[in-house]
């Protein structure tokens, strides 16, 4: 009987993990499609991203229900408790990523409705690369979720350490757009929407980092704080210098 209960609980944890990874996969698709819709001016694809947010909301609601049930009926402890509580935190971050992807798609439609994307904006997109930033944050989410699936603390740290790369993409795009906005005020609406899109991607990167921090906690039982990150980065730099 005891073995049956243990097996059943293990199955429920596996189902929870599978649901979370399904959410993550949907979020990755939404990020990619939202960026592609903007850069190719594909209204149909943008509308598809918007419609998928309903599915994302349902998946998060299902995850909350499953976590509540597990906490009430199974009363998990130690690493199992970290798994269950961590799942609800990760689901919240993934839901926010979905919402930001939806907002990106909505703003892409606003840009399309305002007319053809201006040559200056196309130049920024080509040189600085909103697609590159979109790929970067999508990759960060993928690594974080892979780390969750494997309980891999090192994968989580990799995402956290690379958050500065996302910020660099963001700062470069922001600087370019602000220059164009001050030089030519005829397309402020288009460029304002573009600025919000770039900010959305930067915030998605932050949520990926949050997911990674939860993954690290699940894997190790230790919370990783900003000071921990700075210390580990310094340690890595010292090792690289000595090598």
Secondary structure, DSSP 8 states (H G I E B T S, - for coil): -HHHHHHHHHHHHHHHHHHHHHHHHHHHHHHHHHHHHHHHT-HHHHHHHHHHHHHHHHHHHHHHHHHHHHHHHH---HHHHHHHHHHHHHHHHHHHHHHHHHHHHHHHHHHHHT-S--HHHHHHHHHT-HHHHHHHHHHHHHHHHHHHHHT-HHHHHHHHHTHHHHHHHHHHHHHHHHHHHHH-GGGHHHHHHHHHHHHHHHHHHHHHHHHHHHHHHHHHS----HHHHHHHHHHHHHHHHH-
